[in-house]
Amino acid sequence: MLALSGAPLALALLTLWPVRILIYGQDLFRTGGTDWGPGDRTFGGLMYFAFAWSALLLVVGVRSVHGWSWGRSLATVALAGAVPALVVLATIL
């Protein structure tokens, strides 16, 4: 179920990155450059949408498999995602 809910992330990676590389070229892999601005925010927003879509699919899958309520399924997925989120937050700070 986790792998199936990750399909939107794989789709976004396989579609957005080649388009982004075609548009920005080598500037995408350097600090600064022409890849900063509205285009970067657009691609970032599309990636956030893919993450949200994956999370929603995971909640629906947990609810369907276990027969739980929406609240319990959401709490379970949020609890499982809290540890990786804390690790990412610790590396940023």
C-alpha positions as CSV (number, residue, x, y, z in Angstrom):
1,M,0.0,0.0,0.0
2,L,2.9,2.3,0.8
3,A,4.4,1.7,-2.6
4,L,1.1,2.3,-4.4
5,S,0.5,5.5,-2.6
6,G,4.0,6.6,-3.7
7,A,3.0,6.4,-7.4
8,P,2.2,10.2,-7.6
9,L,5.7,11.0,-6.4
10,A,7.2,8.7,-9.0
11,L,5.0,10.3,-11.6
12,A,6.0,13.8,-10.6
13,L,9.7,12.8,-10.5
14,L,9.5,11.3,-14.0
15,T,7.5,14.2,-15.5
16,L,8.6,17.3,-13.7
17,W,12.3,16.9,-13.5
18,P,12.9,16.4,-17.2
19,V,10.7,19.4,-18.0
20,R,12.6,21.4,-15.4
21,I,15.9,20.4,-16.7
22,L,14.8,21.3,-20.3
23,I,13.7,24.7,-19.2
24,Y,16.6,25.7,-16.8
25,G,19.5,23.5,-18.0
26,Q,22.6,23.5,-15.9
27,D,21.3,26.4,-13.8
28,L,19.1,23.9,-12.0
29,F,22.1,22.3,-10.4
30,R,23.9,25.6,-9.3
31,T,23.2,28.0,-6.5
32,G,21.5,31.1,-7.9
33,G,20.9,31.5,-11.6
34,T,17.7,31.7,-13.7
35,D,15.9,28.9,-11.9
36,W,14.8,31.1,-9.1
37,G,11.4,32.9,-9.3
38,P,7.8,32.1,-10.3
39,G,8.8,29.0,-12.3
40,D,10.6,27.5,-9.2
41,R,7.5,28.2,-7.1
42,T,5.3,26.6,-9.7
43,F,7.4,23.4,-9.8
44,G,7.6,23.4,-6.0
45,G,3.9,23.7,-5.8
46,L,3.4,20.8,-8.1
47,M,5.8,18.7,-6.0
48,Y,3.9,19.6,-2.8
49,F,0.7,18.6,-4.6
50,A,2.2,15.2,-5.4
51,F,3.2,14.8,-1.8
52,A,-0.4,15.7,-0.6
53,W,-1.9,13.3,-3.2
54,S,0.4,10.5,-2.0
55,A,-0.6,11.2,1.7
56,L,-4.3,11.2,0.8
57,L,-3.9,7.9,-1.1
58,L,-2.1,6.4,2.0
59,V,-4.9,7.5,4.3
60,V,-7.6,6.1,2.0
61,G,-5.6,2.8,1.7
62,V,-5.2,2.5,5.5
63,R,-8.9,3.2,6.0
64,S,-9.9,0.6,3.4
65,V,-7.6,-2.2,4.5
66,H,-8.3,-1.9,8.2
67,G,-11.9,-0.6,8.1
68,W,-11.1,2.3,10.5
69,S,-12.7,5.7,10.7
70,W,-11.2,8.7,8.8
71,G,-9.9,10.2,12.0
72,R,-8.1,7.1,13.1
73,S,-6.6,6.5,9.7
74,L,-5.4,10.1,9.5
75,A,-3.9,9.9,13.0
76,T,-2.1,6.7,12.1
77,V,-0.6,8.1,9.0
78,A,0.3,11.3,10.7
79,L,2.0,9.4,13.6
80,A,3.9,7.3,11.1
81,G,5.0,10.4,9.2
82,A,6.0,12.3,12.3
83,V,9.4,10.6,12.8
84,P,10.6,11.2,9.2
85,A,9.4,14.8,9.4
86,L,11.3,15.4,12.7
87,V,14.5,13.9,11.1
88,V,14.1,16.3,8.2
89,L,13.4,19.2,10.5
90,A,16.5,18.4,12.6
91,T,18.7,18.4,9.5
92,I,17.4,21.8,8.4
93,L,18.0,23.4,11.8
